[in-house]
Amino acid sequence: MISRAQRTPFGEWWWTVDKLTLAATGALMLAGVVLSLAASPPVAGRLGLEPFFFVNRHIFYLLVSIPIMIGVSFLTPRQIRRLAMVVFAVSLILVALTPEFGPEIKGARRWLVIFGMNMQPSEFLKPAFVILIAWLFGESAKRADMPANGDKNGAKNPNQQSGRSH
C-alpha cells in the first residue's frame, strides 16, 4: 500500500490522480482488446493475414500508449501547456505536408507514413488545440489584456470587472 506520508513522485501521483477516470480508461482498454478478439479474426482472414494480426497490433499500441498516458499524467499544468504547444506546432506542419506527401487512399490524402507507421496528423492536432484553447479561455478570465476580452473596436467587455473598487 502507498502511504500518504511517502513523498515519492509515484506516491504524490497516486494520491492526486483521478482513480475513477483511471479505472474507466483501463476498462475501456480491456473492452477494446476483448472486442478485437471477437471481431478482428474474420476481417484478418478475409485480408489474408494471420487471424490475430489486428489483436496483436491493438495490444502493441496499448503497450506503447499506457506508459505515455501515465507519463503525461505526471506533468504539471505548465508542462502540459508547453507539450501541447509543441504537439500543436508539429502536427500543424504535418497536416500541411499531408496533401503533398501523404499516400492517396480512396481518393483522399489524410495519412502520413512515418517510420513505417501510418498516422493521421489531425488526430494529434485536436487534443493539443483543445488544451491551448482551454488555456486561452482560462487566462482571458484572469487577465484583462488577453485578446479574447475586447470587441472589434478594442472596447472592454462590459461584463468583466474593472481593477478599481466601487
N, C-alpha and C positions, 0 to 999 in steps of 0.2 A: 504494500500500500504506500502511496505517496503522501508524506506528511506536509501540512501547510508550513511547518517550521523549516522545511527544506527549501533553500533559496537557490536551487539549481535552475538553469534555463528551462529544463523539462518540467520541473516542479511548478515554476511560475506559469508555464504554458498550460499545464494540466488544470490548474485552478482558475484560469481565466477563459479557457476555450469553452464555447457553447457545446456542451456534450450532447444535447438533443440533436442539434444540427449535424454534429459529427456522426452520431448513430444513424441518423436518417441518410446521410451520404453513404455510409458503409452499407446500409440496407439496399440503397439504390444500386450500388456497385455489385453486390451479391445477386440482386434480381437481374441485373444485366447479364451476368455470367450464366445464370440459370436459363434465361430466355435465349441466350446464344446457344446453349447446349441443345435446346429444343428446336430452334428454328434454322440454325445455320448448316447442319449436315446435309439436308436435302438441296440447299442452294449450292453448297460446295460441290456436291455430286453432279449437279447439272452443269457446272462450270468446269468439270474435270479436275477438281482439286481434291486433296485428301479430305476426308469427312469433317475433321475438326480444325480445318485451316482457319476459319473465322473465329472460332472459340479461342484458339491459341493466340491469334492476333489480338483479340479483345483482352485476354489476360495479360499479354505483353504490355499493351497500352495502360492497363490498370497498374501494373507493377512500376511503370515509369511515372504515372500521374500521382500515385499516392505519396511518394516522397516529396514531389513538387508541391502538392497541396499542403502537406504538413509543414514543409519548409516555409512556404508563403505565410502560413498562419503564425509563424514565429516573428514575422516582420512587424515593425512599428507602423502606425498610420503614415508617418512621414516617408518611411522606406517604401511602403506600398504605393504612395503617390509617385515617388520617383521611378519605381519599377513600371508603373502604369504609363508614365510619360515616355520611357524608353520603348516599351512594348508598342505604344501607340505610334511613335515615330517610325520604328522599324516596320510595323505592319502597314502603315500608310504607304511607305516606299514600296513594299512588296505588292500591295494592292495595285499601285500604279504600274508596276512591272508585269503584272499578271497578263494583261491583254497582249503584250508583246512576246513574252517568254513562256507563257503557260500553254500546255497542250490543249488542242481543241477536242472536246468530248461532247458529242451530240450537238454540235454547232455552237458551243459556248466555251469560253476560256475563263474558268473560275479557280483553277487549281495550279499550284506550282509543284515541281518535283525538286525537293531539297534533300540532299544526302540519301537519295533513293526512296524517299517517303513522299507521298502525295499530301499536300496540305493546302488548306484554303485560308489565305491570309486574313480575310474579313472576319473569320471566327476568332482571331486573336485581337483584332481591332475593336470589336464590340465591347467586351468586358473592360478593356482599357479606357474606352470612351466613356462608359458608364461611371467609372471611378473618377475620371477627370472632371466630368460634368457635375457629379455629386460634390466634389471638392470646390468647384467654382460656385455652385449654389450655396454651399456652406460658408465659404468666405464672403460671398456677397451679403449674407445675412449679418455678418460680423463687421464688415468694413464698408464704409460709405464710398470709398474711392474705386470700388470694383466696377467694371463696365456694365454689369447687369443691373446696377442701381439707378441708372439715368435713362431718360427717354431720348428720342432722336435729337432734340434741341439741347440736350445737356442738363435739363431740369432734373432735380432730385425727385425721387419717389415720395409722394405726399404721405404715404402710409408709414414711412420709415421715420423713426425718432431722430431728432437732431441731437447733437452733442451737448447742447446747453440745457440748463434746468429751468423749469417753469415756475 
